[in-house]
Amino acid sequence: MNAKEIVEILSSSYAYSSSIFVPEFTYGDLRADAIIIDTKKRWIRAFEIKTSKADFIQDDKWTMYSQFCSSLSIVCPEDLIQPEEIEKPFGLLWVFPKNTLSSDFKNKRVVWKKKPQNFQKRNSLAWFWTYTKVIEMELVRLTWGVHNAR
């Protein structure tokens, strides 16, 4: 399973009316593989995709994503990374390919192995400023994409 397939599964699993799914979100010199902006709860959930154990072990920049997100989870194929390998407050989400769905998980494509804890206090002024900045950055990117598609 590659990163593109995992992004597609995440997008379809977490698409709901009060959220915006953003693949490859860049904040300064940091790039999350995907974020979900929940406009109802004012949360930004970041996802770092790992398709190999070596990538997980060698990469530690994802721990800095707390600068712009409410929570952060590692997303990987089933059994690649174990919950005890993920330190608090980060989460772990396993992704299953279509042909290996487990009846134990009621045919879900994604399963939480460790739920993330929130970094930010939603009602703080500092968080609201960061949340607004992320939305503004994404609106510029979306607008630029629409104008260039013409």
Residue pairs with C-beta under 8 A, 6 or more apart in sequence:
1 51
1 77
1 95
1 97
2 51
3 33
3 49
3 51
5 97
6 49
6 51
6 75
6 76
6 77
6 95
7 23
7 33
7 34
7 49
9 95
9 109
9 110
10 21
10 34
10 47
10 75
10 95
10 110
11 21
11 23
11 34
12 109
13 108
13 109
13 110
14 21
14 36
15 21
18 38
18 39
18 40
18 41
19 36
19 37
19 38
19 39
19 40
20 36
20 37
20 39
20 138
21 34
21 35
21 36
22 34
22 35
22 36
22 37
22 138
23 33
23 34
24 31
24 32
24 33
24 34
25 31
25 32
25 34
25 35
25 46
25 134
25 138
26 137
27 65
27 67
27 68
27 134
27 137
28 67
30 61
30 64
30 65
30 67
30 68
32 46
32 47
32 48
32 62
32 65
32 69
32 72
33 47
33 48
33 49
33 75
34 46
34 47
34 49
34 75
35 44
35 45
35 46
35 47
35 69
35 134
36 44
36 45
36 47
37 43
37 44
37 134
37 135
37 138
38 44
38 45
41 122
42 122
42 127
42 128
42 131
43 70
43 71
43 118
43 120
43 122
44 68
44 69
44 70
44 131
44 134
45 69
45 70
45 71
45 72
45 73
45 116
46 65
46 68
46 69
46 71
46 72
46 73
47 72
47 73
47 74
47 75
47 93
48 59
48 62
48 65
48 72
48 73
48 74
48 75
49 74
49 75
49 76
50 56
50 59
50 74
50 75
50 76
50 80
50 81
51 76
51 77
51 80
52 80
53 80
53 81
56 74
56 76
56 80
56 81
56 85
62 72
62 74
63 72
63 90
65 72
66 72
66 119
67 130
68 130
68 133
68 134
69 119
69 120
70 118
70 119
70 120
70 122
70 127
71 89
71 91
71 116
71 117
71 118
71 119
72 89
72 90
72 91
72 116
72 119
73 90
73 91
73 92
73 93
73 116
74 81
74 86
74 90
74 91
74 92
74 93
75 93
75 94
75 95
75 110
76 92
76 93
76 94
76 95
77 94
77 95
77 96
77 97
78 94
78 95
78 96
78 100
78 111
79 94
80 94
81 92
82 92
82 113
83 92
83 113
83 114
85 92
86 92
86 114
88 117
89 116
89 117
89 118
89 119
90 114
90 116
91 112
91 114
91 115
91 116
91 117
92 112
92 113
92 114
93 110
93 111
93 112
93 113
94 110
94 111
94 113
95 109
95 110
96 102
96 105
96 108
96 109
96 110
96 111
98 109
101 107
101 108
101 109
105 111
120 127
120 130
121 127
